[in-house]
Amino acid sequence: MSELTMPMAGVKVLDIATFLAAPFAGTILADFGATVLKIEHPKLGDPMRAFGTPTECGDTLAWLSEARNKQCMTLDLRHPEGAAVFRKLIAQSDVLLENFRPGTLEKWGLGPDALREINPRLVVLRVSAYGQTGPRRGLPGFARVAHGFGGLSFLAGEPDGKPVVPGSTSLADYLSGIWGALGVLMALRVAERTGQGQDVDIGLYESVFRLLDEIAPAYAKTGFIRERMGADVPTVVPHGHWQTSEGRWVAIACTSDKIFARLAEAMGRPELTAPDRFEKTAQRIANRSEVNGIVADWAAGMTMEQLGAACDAADVPWGPINSIADIFADPHIAARENILRVIDERAGELALPAPVPRLTETPPTFRHAGRARGADTQDILSNWLGMVAEDIAALRQSGAI
């Protein structure tokens, strides 16, 4: 498939953000054909280059994965000549991605209003810890802080334990990148119709808060404060994690009375669905420990293969709780090509998470892993702005690039 036929072909994106939320929005857009130009400070670069597992090329695996398909140039936005070059790039671009503290770009004379005097159609994604407004707008924050402020960490952990990391420590960053890419797409649609750009304003904490089931309306309506429940959820039982005889963990999801009836049959315990036992959800919630104990005893007496076969035969939703090693060995993962295996010119063999979503007619492509700092500076200045070698050398000499 030609790059010109990809969904985001022709869209130019400037990525001046760092570590990780707004840049991940750029990664999504780049996977689907946008021209994404990663702009880094000439000396400092993006701290993502040093975050995670180092490789022989000097950049980490995190950088090689999440900066893929982007061109890389260096430019000091605080340098007068660097800012002048940046404004010229803005004139040719459709989207700007940034995640400085609110007010930083304005302080440099590069805020969205000033940039739209150059390019009225410009869409600006602004990701920050708490958003562009509100009493906490100027405070710093990372995903871990966002998980706490947005209510996710309060729910993660065992009932008698402390709040724990809800999986990935960067979850709020990745979620904000997804929301950011969605916001950019909607804003671009408006710009196409009206010629007017706008800001997409995201606080890291908002990205997780929006995904927390019904806890907000439930609290407003009833005053219910959901506490940590381990693998359980408050509204259905059994719905959690159980250990099999060989020590593997599985997830079983009984979200309705019908599914529980099928699970009871699979366990050889049809009497559990009698009207005076656990036929209805409310009865199972009232007897949560007993119901969970019955499922736990059943799972403990079977291998994962046996449990899976019983659940499949009864049409009960279940799945293994996979480690990354399990994921790499799983035939379904392989069939779906969820792991992208590539050869990088700097780092050699790499296995990366494949792009999402899957489009049948215009799928995402992999062009290259994260590039070296400034790898494309010369080409960008020459091809985008028509600068000659002498001008580029002068910029380099001044420290602007």
C-alpha positions as CSV (number, residue, x, y, z in Angstrom):
1,M,0.0,0.0,0.0
2,S,1.3,3.4,-0.9
3,E,1.9,5.9,1.9
4,L,-0.3,8.3,0.0
5,T,-3.3,6.1,0.4
6,M,-3.0,5.8,4.2
7,P,-5.7,7.3,6.4
8,M,-3.6,10.2,7.7
9,A,-1.5,10.8,4.5
10,G,-0.8,14.5,3.9
11,V,-1.2,15.5,7.5
12,K,1.8,17.2,9.0
13,V,2.4,17.0,12.7
14,L,5.0,18.7,14.8
15,D,5.8,16.9,18.1
16,I,7.6,19.1,20.6
17,A,6.3,17.1,23.6
18,T,8.3,14.8,25.8
19,F,7.7,11.6,27.8
20,L,5.1,10.1,26.8
21,A,1.4,11.1,26.5
22,A,1.3,13.7,23.7
23,P,4.1,11.9,21.8
24,F,2.1,8.7,21.9
25,A,-0.7,10.5,20.1
26,G,1.9,11.3,17.5
27,T,2.9,7.7,17.3
28,I,-0.7,6.7,16.6
29,L,-1.0,9.3,13.8
30,A,2.4,8.3,12.4
31,D,1.4,4.6,12.3
32,F,-1.4,5.5,10.0
33,G,0.5,7.7,7.6
34,A,0.8,11.2,9.1
35,T,4.2,12.9,8.6
36,V,5.2,13.4,12.3
37,L,8.3,15.5,12.9
38,K,9.8,15.0,16.4
39,I,11.5,18.2,17.5
40,E,14.0,17.9,20.4
41,H,16.3,20.2,22.2
42,P,19.8,20.1,20.5
43,K,21.6,19.1,23.7
44,L,18.9,17.6,26.0
45,G,16.8,15.6,23.6
46,D,13.7,13.8,24.8
47,P,14.1,12.1,28.2
48,M,12.3,9.1,26.8
49,R,15.5,8.2,25.0
50,A,17.0,7.3,28.4
51,F,13.9,5.8,30.0
52,G,13.7,2.0,30.1
53,T,16.0,-0.7,28.9
54,P,19.2,0.7,27.1
55,T,20.4,-0.7,23.8
56,E,23.6,-0.7,21.9
57,C,22.6,2.3,19.9
58,G,22.3,4.5,22.9
59,D,18.5,4.9,23.0
60,T,16.2,2.7,25.0
61,L,13.8,0.1,23.8
62,A,11.0,2.5,24.9
63,W,12.2,5.1,22.6
64,L,12.8,2.7,19.7
65,S,9.2,1.5,20.1
66,E,7.3,4.7,20.9
67,A,9.1,7.1,18.6
68,R,8.7,4.8,15.6
69,N,7.7,6.2,12.2
70,K,8.7,9.8,13.2
71,Q,11.3,12.0,11.7
72,C,13.7,13.6,14.2
73,M,15.2,17.0,14.2
74,T,16.8,19.2,16.8
75,L,15.6,22.8,17.4
76,D,15.9,25.1,20.4
77,L,12.6,26.9,20.7
78,R,14.0,29.3,23.2
79,H,16.7,30.5,20.8
80,P,15.5,33.4,18.7
81,E,16.7,31.8,15.5
82,G,15.2,28.4,16.6
83,A,11.9,30.0,17.3
84,A,11.9,31.7,13.8
85,V,12.5,28.3,12.2
86,F,9.7,26.8,14.3
87,R,7.3,29.4,13.1
88,K,8.1,28.6,9.5
89,L,7.4,24.9,10.2
90,I,4.1,25.9,11.9
91,A,3.1,27.6,8.7
92,Q,3.3,24.3,6.9
93,S,1.8,22.0,9.6
94,D,-1.7,20.8,10.6
95,V,-1.1,19.7,14.2
96,L,1.2,20.6,17.1
97,L,1.7,18.2,20.0
98,E,2.9,19.7,23.3
99,N,3.0,18.8,27.0
100,F,4.8,21.7,28.7
101,R,3.3,23.1,31.9
102,P,0.5,25.5,31.1
103,G,1.8,28.9,30.2
104,T,5.2,27.8,29.0
105,L,4.7,28.2,25.3
106,E,2.9,31.5,25.9
107,K,6.0,32.7,27.9
108,W,8.1,31.9,24.8
109,G,5.8,33.8,22.5
110,L,4.7,30.5,20.9
111,G,1.3,29.9,22.4
112,P,-1.6,28.6,20.3
113,D,-3.1,32.1,19.7
114,A,0.2,33.5,18.5
115,L,0.8,30.4,16.3
116,R,-2.7,30.7,14.7
117,E,-1.8,34.1,13.5
118,I,0.6,32.3,11.3
119,N,-1.6,29.3,10.6
120,P,-5.3,29.7,11.5
121,R,-6.1,26.0,10.8
122,L,-3.6,24.7,13.4
123,V,-4.8,22.1,15.8
124,V,-2.8,22.0,19.1
125,L,-2.9,19.0,21.4
126,R,-2.1,20.2,24.9
127,V,-1.5,17.5,27.5
128,S,-0.6,18.4,31.1
129,A,-0.9,17.0,34.5
130,Y,-4.1,18.8,35.4
131,G,-5.2,20.6,32.2
132,Q,-5.0,24.2,31.1
133,T,-7.5,25.5,33.7
134,G,-8.3,25.1,37.4
135,P,-6.3,25.8,40.6
136,R,-3.8,22.9,40.0
137,R,-3.1,23.9,36.3
138,G,0.5,24.9,36.9
139,L,1.6,21.9,39.0
140,P,3.8,19.1,37.7
141,G,2.7,15.5,37.5
142,F,3.3,12.2,35.9
143,A,1.1,9.2,35.3
144,R,1.6,7.8,38.8
145,V,0.2,11.0,40.2
146,A,-2.6,11.1,37.7
147,H,-3.6,7.5,38.7
148,G,-4.0,8.7,42.2
149,F,-5.7,12.0,41.5
150,G,-8.1,10.5,39.0
151,G,-9.3,7.8,41.3
152,L,-7.7,4.7,39.7
153,S,-5.1,3.9,42.4
154,F,-7.6,4.1,45.2
155,L,-9.3,1.0,43.6
156,A,-6.2,-1.0,42.9
157,G,-5.1,-3.5,45.5
158,E,-6.5,-5.9,48.1
159,P,-9.1,-4.7,50.5
160,D,-6.8,-4.8,53.5
161,G,-3.7,-3.5,51.6
162,K,-2.3,-0.3,50.3
163,P,-3.1,1.1,46.9
164,V,-0.9,-0.5,44.2
165,V,0.3,0.4,40.7
166,P,-2.6,-0.4,38.4
167,G,-0.5,-2.4,35.9
168,S,1.6,-0.1,33.7
169,T,3.1,2.9,35.5
170,S,2.6,4.8,32.3
171,L,-1.1,3.9,31.8
172,A,-2.4,7.5,32.1
173,D,0.2,8.6,29.5
174,Y,-0.9,6.0,27.0
175,L,-4.6,6.7,27.6
176,S,-4.0,10.4,27.3
177,G,-2.2,9.8,24.0
178,I,-5.2,7.8,22.7
179,W,-7.7,10.5,23.8
180,G,-5.4,13.0,22.3
181,A,-5.2,11.3,18.9
182,L,-9.0,11.1,19.0
183,G,-9.3,14.8,19.8
184,V,-6.9,15.7,17.0
185,L,-8.9,13.8,14.5
186,M,-12.1,15.5,15.5
187,A,-10.5,19.0,15.5
188,L,-9.0,18.3,12.1
189,R,-12.5,17.5,10.8
190,V,-13.7,20.9,12.0
191,A,-10.7,22.6,10.5
192,E,-11.5,21.0,7.2
193,R,-15.0,22.4,7.3
194,T,-14.3,25.8,8.8
195,G,-10.7,26.6,8.3
196,Q,-10.4,27.2,12.0
197,G,-8.1,25.3,14.3
198,Q,-8.5,24.8,18.0
199,D,-6.9,23.4,21.2
200,V,-7.4,19.8,22.4
201,D,-6.9,20.2,26.2
202,I,-6.2,17.0,28.3
203,G,-5.2,16.5,31.9
204,L,-3.5,13.2,32.6
205,Y,-5.9,12.4,35.4
206,E,-9.0,13.0,33.2
207,S,-7.9,10.1,30.9
208,V,-8.3,7.6,33.7
209,F,-11.2,9.1,35.6
210,R,-13.3,8.9,32.4
211,L,-12.9,5.1,32.4
212,L,-13.9,4.2,35.9
213,D,-17.2,2.4,35.3
214,E,-20.1,3.9,37.2
215,I,-18.3,5.1,40.3
216,A,-19.1,8.8,39.7
217,P,-22.9,8.5,39.1
218,A,-23.1,5.8,41.8
219,Y,-21.5,8.1,44.4
220,A,-23.7,11.1,43.3
221,K,-26.9,9.0,43.4
222,T,-26.3,6.9,46.5
223,G,-23.1,8.0,48.3
224,F,-21.5,4.7,47.6
225,I,-17.6,4.9,47.7
226,R,-16.1,1.9,46.0
227,E,-13.1,0.6,48.0
228,R,-10.3,-1.8,46.9
229,M,-11.7,-5.2,46.2
230,G,-8.7,-7.1,44.8
231,A,-9.9,-8.9,41.7
232,D,-13.6,-8.6,42.6
233,V,-16.1,-6.0,41.4
234,P,-19.0,-4.7,43.4
235,T,-21.9,-5.4,40.9
236,V,-21.4,-9.1,39.9
237,V,-20.2,-12.4,41.4
238,P,-18.2,-14.5,40.5
239,H,-16.1,-12.2,38.5
240,G,-12.4,-12.4,39.3
241,H,-9.2,-14.4,39.3
242,W,-8.6,-18.0,40.3
243,Q,-5.6,-20.3,40.6
244,T,-5.5,-23.7,38.9
245,S,-3.8,-26.8,40.1
246,E,-0.4,-26.1,38.4
247,G,-0.3,-22.6,39.8
248,R,-1.5,-20.7,36.7
249,W,-4.0,-17.9,37.2
250,V,-7.2,-17.5,35.1
251,A,-9.9,-14.8,34.8
252,I,-13.5,-15.9,34.8
253,A,-16.3,-13.3,34.1
254,C,-19.9,-14.1,35.1
255,T,-21.7,-10.9,34.3
256,S,-25.2,-12.3,34.3
257,D,-27.4,-14.9,35.9
258,K,-27.4,-16.9,32.7
259,I,-23.6,-17.1,32.6
260,F,-23.5,-18.2,36.2
261,A,-26.0,-20.9,35.4
262,R,-23.6,-22.1,32.7
263,L,-20.7,-22.0,35.0
264,A,-22.6,-24.0,37.6
265,E,-23.2,-26.7,35.0
266,A,-19.5,-26.6,34.0
267,M,-18.5,-27.1,37.7
268,G,-21.1,-30.0,38.0
269,R,-23.0,-28.0,40.6
270,P,-26.4,-27.2,39.0
271,E,-28.0,-26.9,42.4
272,L,-26.2,-23.6,42.9
273,T,-28.7,-21.9,40.7
274,A,-31.7,-23.0,42.8
275,P,-34.0,-20.0,43.9
276,D,-33.0,-20.4,47.5
277,R,-29.2,-20.5,46.7
278,F,-27.4,-18.3,44.2
279,E,-29.8,-18.0,41.2
280,K,-29.8,-14.2,41.2
281,T,-27.0,-11.6,41.2
282,A,-28.2,-10.1,44.5
283,Q,-27.9,-13.5,46.2
284,R,-24.4,-14.0,44.9
285,I,-23.3,-10.5,46.0
286,A,-24.7,-11.2,49.5
287,N,-22.8,-14.4,49.7
288,R,-19.7,-13.3,47.8
289,S,-17.1,-15.2,49.9
290,E,-19.0,-18.5,49.7
291,V,-19.5,-18.2,45.9
292,N,-15.9,-17.2,45.3
293,G,-14.8,-20.1,47.5
294,I,-16.8,-22.6,45.5
295,V,-15.2,-21.4,42.3
296,A,-11.7,-21.3,43.9
297,D,-12.0,-25.0,45.0
298,W,-13.2,-26.0,41.6
299,A,-10.3,-24.2,39.8
300,A,-7.7,-25.5,42.2
301,G,-8.6,-29.1,41.3
302,M,-8.1,-28.6,37.6
303,T,-5.3,-27.7,35.3
304,M,-5.7,-24.6,33.3
305,E,-6.2,-26.6,30.1
306,Q,-9.0,-28.6,31.8
307,L,-10.7,-25.5,33.2
308,G,-10.5,-23.8,29.9
309,A,-12.0,-26.8,28.1
310,A,-14.9,-26.9,30.7
311,C,-15.6,-23.2,30.3
312,D,-15.4,-23.3,26.5
313,A,-17.8,-26.2,26.4
314,A,-20.3,-24.3,28.7
315,D,-19.7,-20.9,26.8
316,V,-18.4,-19.2,30.0
317,P,-16.0,-16.3,29.4
318,W,-12.6,-17.1,30.7
319,G,-8.9,-16.5,29.8
320,P,-5.4,-17.1,31.1
321,I,-3.7,-14.3,33.0
322,N,-0.6,-14.0,30.8
323,S,2.9,-13.0,31.6
324,I,4.8,-11.4,28.7
325,A,6.4,-14.8,28.2
326,D,3.0,-16.3,27.8
327,I,2.0,-13.6,25.4
328,F,5.0,-14.3,23.2
329,A,4.1,-18.0,23.1
330,D,0.4,-17.7,22.5
331,P,-0.9,-18.9,19.1
332,H,-3.7,-16.4,19.0
333,I,-1.3,-13.5,19.6
334,A,0.8,-14.9,16.7
335,A,-2.2,-15.3,14.4
336,R,-3.2,-11.7,15.0
337,E,0.3,-10.5,14.5
338,N,0.2,-8.5,17.7
339,I,3.9,-8.6,18.0
340,L,5.8,-6.7,15.3
341,R,9.2,-8.2,14.6
342,V,11.6,-5.9,12.7
343,I,15.2,-5.3,12.0
344,D,16.4,-1.8,13.0
345,E,19.5,-0.3,11.4
346,R,20.8,0.9,14.8
347,A,19.5,-1.7,17.3
348,G,19.2,-4.9,15.4
349,E,16.3,-7.3,16.0
350,L,13.3,-5.8,17.8
351,A,9.9,-7.1,18.9
352,L,7.4,-4.2,19.3
353,P,3.7,-4.0,20.1
354,A,1.9,-3.8,16.7
355,P,-0.2,-0.8,16.0
356,V,-3.9,-0.6,17.0
357,P,-6.6,-0.5,15.6
358,R,-6.7,-2.9,12.7
359,L,-8.1,-1.3,9.5
360,T,-8.9,-3.8,6.8
361,E,-8.4,-1.6,3.8
362,T,-5.8,1.0,5.0
363,P,-3.8,-0.8,7.8
364,P,-1.0,0.9,9.7
365,T,2.5,0.4,8.6
366,F,6.0,0.3,10.2
367,R,8.6,2.4,8.5
368,H,11.3,2.6,11.1
369,A,12.0,2.5,14.8
370,G,12.7,5.6,16.8
371,R,15.5,7.5,15.0
372,A,18.7,9.0,16.4
373,R,18.5,12.6,17.7
374,G,18.6,15.1,14.9
375,A,18.8,12.4,12.2
376,D,16.5,14.3,9.9
377,T,17.3,17.9,10.8
378,Q,19.2,18.5,7.5
379,D,16.5,17.0,5.3
380,I,13.7,18.9,7.1
381,L,15.3,22.3,6.8
382,S,16.2,21.6,3.2
383,N,13.0,19.9,2.0
384,W,10.4,21.7,4.1
385,L,11.9,25.2,4.3
386,G,14.2,25.2,1.2
387,M,17.2,26.2,3.3
388,V,20.6,25.9,1.8
389,A,23.6,24.3,3.4
390,E,25.2,27.6,4.4
391,D,22.1,28.7,6.3
392,I,21.8,25.3,8.0
393,A,25.5,25.4,9.0
394,A,24.9,28.9,10.5
395,L,22.0,27.7,12.6
396,R,24.1,24.8,13.9
397,Q,26.9,27.1,14.7
398,S,24.5,29.4,16.7
399,G,23.1,26.6,18.7
400,A,19.6,26.9,17.3
401,I,19.7,23.4,16.0
